[in-house]
Amino acid sequence: MPLRVIELVTPRKDEEPIRESLKKHHPDEDYIFWVSPLDDEDMLCIRIVLDVQESENVIDMLDNEMSFGEQYRIVVYPAQATLPRLDPEDENGEAEKKGRISREELYSDVLDTSLTTPSYLLLILFSSIVAVIGLMRDNVAVIIGSMVLAPLLGPNVGLALATTLADIKLALRASMTLTTGVIIAFIIALSVGYFFGAPMESQQLLDRCETRYSDIALALASGGAGILAFTMGVPSSVVGVMVALALLPPLASAGLLVGAGQFEEAGGAILLFFTNVICLNLAGVGMFLVQGVKPQRRREKERALTLVLRMGTLWVALLILLSVIIHYAQPAVPNAWPESFLPF
């Protein structure tokens, strides 16, 4: 696993309590730390080099130590290597290691993709145009380009993390960003469909007018895999998930078909889009819980548990409803799973 540097700036009077806490927290092999004076005579800087899996434990410990003070700042950043190497063996602390990046790093990464910024709006605009052109041309390579850009994936991950942490502010920001992106993408596709029609001979377009039970399994599996890769700090692995769990092409297909007056086919594309959104959020919340992502303080943990149960129930209920709609609205799909599902 990669390394992290935790930098703590705090008043000099807190030096000894923090030193004692760091020594008691784990044996010296788990991490190294040193203290440096600052130009300000009243402040000092403590730097800790440690495995990323251990970073959340140490950050929480430091935050608890400093929670009654106001003059402190914790900064976390990556380190490429350190010599001598840190000893990974630790019988006392192995159970505490998270196997993922810290909660604060997750929050920072998710927040960047959950805000409605000019860059995000431009990304939605360009991704929608790419997706519409790919559908109009029946060109799978162009459509994959819009999938890799994946502007709608970030806000959905933000919603899942906000549910897990009971962070209402993040949930509102992610919901607003997601809604804005959906509206823009749909309007662009609808406008193209209205003026130029929908190419009903396009196989890529027709493929997104049908939702099968296998699409639910695919969305749950790829959503869970994406969140797992995200929490381990390997975003390059998420690219494949972006392609498997496509949100923009079904939305663009729905817009094209509505604009062209093909409302029955558009209903299938809308169904596929909402199936992917629901499965991504359900898998996201589940994987965050499996990875041990939770608030730090007890009151927040209790509130988060209540919110997770409520939202989990909602997502499951919506998924069951979608399954019923798939069963009764499209009973004649020749390759529907499980009727003709093949494991290979």
N, C-alpha and C positions, 0 to 999 in steps of 0.2 A: 504493500500500500504506500501511497505518497506521503510526504512529510508536510507538516505545517509549523509555522512559527506563530506563537501567540505573544503579542507585545502588550504589556500592561503599563500604563503611565498612571502613577498614583503618588500621593503625598509621602514624604520620607517617613513619617510616623507609622505608616502601615508596613514598613519593610519587614520587621521581625515576625509579625503575625502571618504574613504571606509566605515567608521563608519556611516557617514551621508547618504551615498547611501543605505546601508543596512537598516537603520531606515526608510528611505523614501520609499523603494521598497515595503514593506508590513508591516502591524502591527506586533508587537512582537509575537503574537500567532503563526504566520506562521512558524517561525524558531527561534532558539536561536543561539547566536554566542558569542565568547569570544576571547580575544587577549592575546597571550603569547609571551614573549620575547625569543629570541634565543641567543645562545652563541655568535654569531656574533653580535656585538653591533649595526651594521647598519641595521639589518634585524629583522623582527618579523613575527609571524605566527598567522593567523586568522582562526579559525575553526567555521564552520557553520553546525548545525544539522537541517535537514529538511526532509519533505516528498519527495520521489523520483519524484513525479509528478511536484514538484516545482523546482527541481534541474536545469533543463535546463534554466529556466528564470534567476535564480541567477547566473549561470555560464556565461550566455551571458552578464548580467549586469556587472559582475566583469571583464570579458574580454574586454568589451568596456571601462571600467574605466582605465584599465591597458594597453590598446593597444598602448599607446605612450611610454611606458617604456619597457625596455628589461630585467630587473632584477626581474622577477616574475615567479612563478610557481603555477599552480592550479592542485590539486590532488583530485580525487573523489574516495571514497571507501564506502562500505556498513556498516551500523550500525544495530545491532540486536534490540536494544530498548533504550529508554531514559525515565527517570522519573524526574520531572513530565511529563506526556504525552503532546505532542504537540496538541493544539486545532485545529481540522480539519475544524472548522467553520470559514469562512472568506468571508464576503459579497463582499469585495472589490476585492479580488483576485481569486475567484472561477473560473471565466471565463478564467483566464490565465493558469490554471493547465492543463497539457498535457494528463494525464491519461496513461503515459508511462514513460520508463526510458529516460534519456537525450540523445541527439544526440551524444555526445562524448562517452557515454557508448555503444551505438549501433555501432558506428564506430569501437571502440576497439574490441568488440565481433566479428564483421564481419571480421575485418582485420585478426584476428587469424585464421580464416578458409579459407581465400582467398590467402594465401601465399603458394608457392610451396616449402615445407620443406621436409626433409627426412622422418619425421613422416607422413606427408600427402602421400608421395609416398608409404610408407609401408602400410598405411591404404587402399589405392587404390588397392595395390597388394593383400592383404589378403581379402578385400571385394569382389574383382573380383573372386578370387578362391572359396570363399564361394558361391557366386551367381552361378557360373558355375556348381559346385557340386550339388547345389540344383536343377538346371534345368536338369542336367543329371539324377539325381535320382528321379525326379518328386516329390520332397519333399518340401512342402510349408513352413514347419517350418525352414528349412535351408535357404530358399530364404528370409524369413522375417528377418533372422539374418543379411543378407547383406543389407536389406532395413534400418534396425535400425542403422547400421554403417553410412550409407548415406554420403559417402565422396564427392559426387558431389553436395550436397545440399548447402553447404557453399559458394562455388564460385558463384552459381547462385543468392543467397541472396546478395552477394557482388556486383554483377552486378546491381541488382535492386537498392541497396542503392547508388551505384556510379552514376547511372542515376539520382536519386532523388536529390543528392547533387552536381551534375555536377563535380564529382571528377574523372578526367581523369586518374590520377595515380592509384587509387583504381580499376577503370574499367580495366586498362591494366593488373594489377596484377591478378584480378579475372579471366579475360579472359585467361591469360596464364595458370593459375592453372587449370581451367576447361578444356582447350584444352589438357593439359598434362594428366589429369586424364582420359579423354575420350579415348585418344590414347592408354594409357597403358591398360585400361580395355578391349578395343576392340581387341588389339593384343593378350592378354592372352586368351580371349574367342575364337578368330579366330584360334589360335594355337591348342587349345583343339579340336575344330571342325575339323580341318584339319587332325589331327593324329587319333582321335577317332570317328569322325563323330558326327552327331546330332541325339539324340533319338527322332524320329518323333512321337513315341508313348507317349511321355511325355506331359501330359495335361498342365502343367505349361509353357512349352515351346510354345505350340500351342496357349495358351491364349494370349501370347504376340506377336503373329503374326497378330493380328487383332486390329484395332483402330476404336472405335465407337464414336458417338457424345457424349455419356454419359461419355467417358473418358475425353473429353474437359471440361465438367461441373465439373467432379470430380477433375481434376487438378487445375481448377480455384478456386474452393471452398476450397480445402485442402491447396493450396498455400496461399490464403488469410488468412485462419485460422492460418497457421504456422507463417506468418509474424506478425499477430496480437499478438500471444502468445510470439513471440520473442521480440516485442517492449514493452510488459508488463513485461519483465524480468522473465518469467516463462518457461525456456527452457525445463522442463520436459514435458510440453504439446506438444512440437514439435515432440516427439517420435512417437505419433500416426500419425502425418502428414507425417513423414518420411516413414511410412508403406503405407499410402494411396497414397502418391505422389512418386512412386518409379521411380528412374532414372536409377539405375544400372542394374536391371533385364532385361529391354528391350534392353539395350545396350549389355549386355552379350548374350542375345538371338540372336541379330543380328550378333555378332561375331561368335557364334557357327554355325549359319546357313550359313553364307558366307564361313566359313572354310570348311563346309561339301558340298558346292556347291548348296545349296538350296536358290537360289537368290530371287525367288519370295516371299517365306515366310520371308526371311530376310528383304525385302522391307517393309513389314508390321510392323516388330519390329522396324526398323529405324524410320518409321512414328510415332509410338507410343512414342519413345524416344524424338523426336523433338517436338511432341505435348506437352509433359510434360515440356520440357525446356521452350518453348514459353509461355505456360500458367503460369508457375511459375514466370517468369520474369514480365509478364503483371500484374498478381495479386499482385506481390511484389511491383511494382512501384505504383499501385493504392492504396494499403493498406498503404504504407509509406506516400502517399499524404493525405489520409484520417486521418492518425494519426498526421498530421501536421509536419512531418519531412521535414525540408528545411534548406538551408544554413543560416548563421547568417547575413551576410552582403548583402547590396542591390545589388551590382554588381553581386555577386555570385547567388543571387536569380533570377535575370533576365536571367543569363546564364543557370541556372538549369531549368527554365521554358521552355526555347527554346529546351534544350536537352530532357526534358520529352516529349514535344510535338512531336519531331522528332522520338524518340525511341518508344513512344506509338503508333505512326502511323505505324512504321515498324512492331512492334509486332502484331498489329491488322491486318495489311495486310498479314503477314505470317500466322496468325491464320485463316483468311478467305481462303487463298490458301490451307491450310491443310484441311479445311472443304470441299472444292471442291474436293480435291484428295480423301478424305474419301468417299465422295458421289459417285464418278465415278469409283474409283478403287475397292471398296468393296460394290457393290449394293446388293449383295445376302446374306449379313450377316443376319441370321435369327432373332437375338435379337437386331438388331440395333435400336438405338433411333433416331428419335422419333417414327418410325413406330410401334414398339411394346413396347414402354417405359411404365413402370408401376411405379407409385409413391411409391409403397410398395415393 
